[in-house]
Amino acid sequence: MFVTVRRISFTPTNTPYHENLPSYRPYPGIIDRHLRFCTNGVRLLQEKQDATPETPDTPGTISAPTTSVATFQVATFYSKELSEQYRETQGTFGGVTVQIRRSGDSSYAFLVPELPAGKHTLDCPMGRLTFTVAVTKVENTTAVVDDLMKRVDAQIEALPAATPDEVEEVNEVRAFKSEVLKLYNSLNADQKRQAALIYEANRASFQRVNANIFNNLNGSITMRQSDCPRTDFKSYYGCTADNLAASAEELVKASEDALEFLALGAMSAYLAPASFGLSAAASTIAFGTAGYLLITEVKPAVTKFRRDFAAFRNINWIFSKALFSTIWTEFETGISTNLRLRSAFHSLTSNDRDLMPSTQRFFKVYYQLDLYWDRLVQVFGTFPRIGGTIEYKPINTADYTITGISNPNVQLEGRTGENVTFKSLSGKTETFSYHIRASKEGFTYEKDVTNARVIPIVDSSSFYRAACVGNWTVYGYDPNNPTSVYTLELKADGTGTYTVPNSTKKYGVSWFIRRTNENEYRLYESGFWHPAYDELTRDRLDYPVTGFKTYANFDKNFVSQRFIKN
């Protein structure tokens, strides 16, 4: 085969290049058809691509408490995928690589990168989720931190420092603040900018803690909360429990945020700011510093909460439900008899969870906060545990009523304090039931007593004598100075011994029970005290025997001795 090559000469001119080409167009229409085919093909392909949806979110796999976030914010999502390999992993957010760490049982945290405002998608091994991002702005980095430190200083000044423990607490808060400020000042300009932005993006829950604690707990716990009624213990301390619960709820949220911060930055809650500054890598020091700034934000408020909670837990304000648990049911006709009511107030315990709505709320958040606080004890201090103290207080005549006596042959003759007098109108033993209702400090308890009986007068000397056998503590007084405490042992044969403080020597006595015409019983003893003491005026014995007092001859109101049955 031969190929002919034709030489073409080209003379440069000012004419456009394509105008020099031959006007020869073989097979007109073929090129047009190919162009139309290609154009249509590209258009069809583009339409097909436009019709193909983006990779969808997987809300069934991961979810978030909120999908509205801000740049530099620590964002949280939840996942059902709890494989250990995802405890620390990576993903992309808006195309930017982000570190993801497990922050709870099923929660994960990541730092929202610096991106334009709008919708951005988190793509990670656990799934996909789209967030709406706002841009965090800080006009003046120095002003942000300066304002924080001024607020903290003002809150520290508001903390009482009257006791050595309070002074130590306040000094610890000041020292922590100083360490954090020193850490921040050690950063370069870009690190300071990042720390300020991260602080600004995450401070909302921490500032809510401050507002709640300093507004709700705006006085000492003892009858000083401005929004709580001072009518009675139940109203006031029930309201105080509600205020503490509200503050604790905000503290739970801030504690959760703090733990997410620590988890994401692989930081230890046991590492002081100064130690962190020495050990942190350049890539994490801005993030860690922001975390310490946030903790500084709430340190004074947490200190106040801990103090108020510790004070509240030791207040005996709940009238005991055991009031009628040992109520006395046998009475001698016409004789004043102690009802043996367990009249006491105790501090809040777990048994009081359902006492009222405020205590229900209190215990619900108390157990949540306990879990978080235990992991932040190094920065928050020791968590105040629920107490369990009790204080016995006598019930007054006006505090209770007795009604509904079922037997017409039984009459209520009188009440004095916890002592009541029933009378048998038949002169015989009578059984009866009655209703007792007691109210004190806003609490009311009632009981139907069904097994009571009133009996004819009998000589009960033997019962009182038997009740007095055993050990006693005797407190002796003189007009100017409380003296020593003595131990007295009374024996069934009518003898006894005194033991003098700081001595093993014993002094013998004799003792007896004297019954009066009014059927009252009193204990007398002699042989140890000066004979003038033997006939001092003294209280009658009430059954069961718990103690009595003797009174000076020169003043019937001056207590000479107190005898307490052990």
Secondary structure as GFF3:
##gff-version 3
##sequence-region A 1 566
A	DSSP	three_ten_helix	17	20	.	.	.	ID=ss1
A	DSSP	alpha_helix	30	51	.	.	.	ID=ss2
A	DSSP	beta_strand	62	63	.	.	.	ID=ss3
A	DSSP	beta_strand	68	70	.	.	.	ID=ss4
A	DSSP	beta_strand	74	79	.	.	.	ID=ss5
A	DSSP	three_ten_helix	84	86	.	.	.	ID=ss6
A	DSSP	beta_strand	88	93	.	.	.	ID=ss7
A	DSSP	beta_strand	96	102	.	.	.	ID=ss8
A	DSSP	beta_strand	107	111	.	.	.	ID=ss9
A	DSSP	beta_strand	118	124	.	.	.	ID=ss10
A	DSSP	beta_strand	127	134	.	.	.	ID=ss11
A	DSSP	alpha_helix	141	158	.	.	.	ID=ss12
A	DSSP	alpha_helix	164	185	.	.	.	ID=ss13
A	DSSP	alpha_helix	189	202	.	.	.	ID=ss14
A	DSSP	alpha_helix	204	216	.	.	.	ID=ss15
A	DSSP	alpha_helix	233	264	.	.	.	ID=ss16
A	DSSP	alpha_helix	273	279	.	.	.	ID=ss17
A	DSSP	alpha_helix	285	313	.	.	.	ID=ss18
A	DSSP	beta_strand	318	319	.	.	.	ID=ss19
A	DSSP	three_ten_helix	321	324	.	.	.	ID=ss20
A	DSSP	beta_strand	330	332	.	.	.	ID=ss21
A	DSSP	beta_strand	337	338	.	.	.	ID=ss22
A	DSSP	beta_strand	344	346	.	.	.	ID=ss23
A	DSSP	three_ten_helix	350	352	.	.	.	ID=ss24
A	DSSP	alpha_helix	357	375	.	.	.	ID=ss25
A	DSSP	alpha_helix	377	380	.	.	.	ID=ss26
A	DSSP	beta_strand	390	392	.	.	.	ID=ss27
A	DSSP	three_ten_helix	397	399	.	.	.	ID=ss28
A	DSSP	beta_strand	400	403	.	.	.	ID=ss29
A	DSSP	beta_strand	410	416	.	.	.	ID=ss30
A	DSSP	beta_strand	419	424	.	.	.	ID=ss31
A	DSSP	beta_strand	430	440	.	.	.	ID=ss32
A	DSSP	beta_strand	443	455	.	.	.	ID=ss33
A	DSSP	alpha_helix	461	468	.	.	.	ID=ss34
A	DSSP	beta_strand	470	477	.	.	.	ID=ss35
A	DSSP	beta_strand	482	490	.	.	.	ID=ss36
A	DSSP	beta_strand	495	499	.	.	.	ID=ss37
A	DSSP	beta_strand	506	515	.	.	.	ID=ss38
A	DSSP	beta_strand	521	526	.	.	.	ID=ss39
A	DSSP	three_ten_helix	531	533	.	.	.	ID=ss40
A	DSSP	beta_strand	537	538	.	.	.	ID=ss41
A	DSSP	beta_strand	547	551	.	.	.	ID=ss42
A	DSSP	beta_strand	559	565	.	.	.	ID=ss43
###
